[in-house]
Amino acid sequence: AQTVTQSQPEMSVQEAETVTLSCTYDTSESDYYLFWYKQPPSRQMILVIRQEAYKQQNATENRFSVNFQKAAKSFSLKISDSQLGDAAMYFCAYRAYTGTASKLTFGTGTRLQVTL
Amino acid sequence: DSGVTQTPKHLITATGQRVTLRCSPRSGDLSVYWYQQSLDQGLQFLIQYYNGEERAKGNILERFSAQQFPDLHSELNLSSLELGDSALYFCASSELAGPNTGELFFGEGSRLTVL
């Protein structure tokens, strides 16, 4: 079974600084998707960034980028120029690249605080 | 707005009762997923339907059941409710092909409080 591990329950970053959230996963599949979701206090699940395992290039979305290390099964999220609005729970998630039956497996989350 | 609609947004009920949560997926999405998020916990997968058929099951309690109807909306039924069932229940949908393949689109959740 696939598992996703986020070893940092809480992280803190100063406004305008950079922070990296860690995620590792375990799978025997070769094709899959990886995601980072943000959950602000409103509890809505917001997709931050996605990565297809077959792509060697790391995904980037504005201030958000990932470091995808397929051999190490590592998928970290870097947030640059942190803003107060980045404060939220961040979940790493895995989804196998299969057909119609493929759930999203989440890590336990990292709570990010942004301080002035 | 993800395009996934969940009702009700909030629900307060008593132990032993039964409730039904409803989800309308994004237009064209055939897959519907249900997740449970207890307070300060991660999201636990409950069940997935694809075009009306059950496709995957997680740690869903026997007191819980779900179905997906011909119009693709889905309902999650929770019965004999216990205090520990208090949680945020998310519905998500996904497309089989297209530019967003792989991504799950989440509704805003239904917050269930069992007293």
Interface residues (C-beta under 8 A of the other chain):
Chain A: Y33 F35 R43 Q44 M45 L47 R50 E52 F91 R95 Y97 G99 T100 A101 S102 K103 L104 T105 F106 G107 T108 G109
Chain B: L30 S31 Y33 Q37 Q41 G42 L43 F45 Q48 Y50 N51 R55 A56 G58 L88 F90 A92 L96 G102 E103 L104 F106 E108 G109 R111
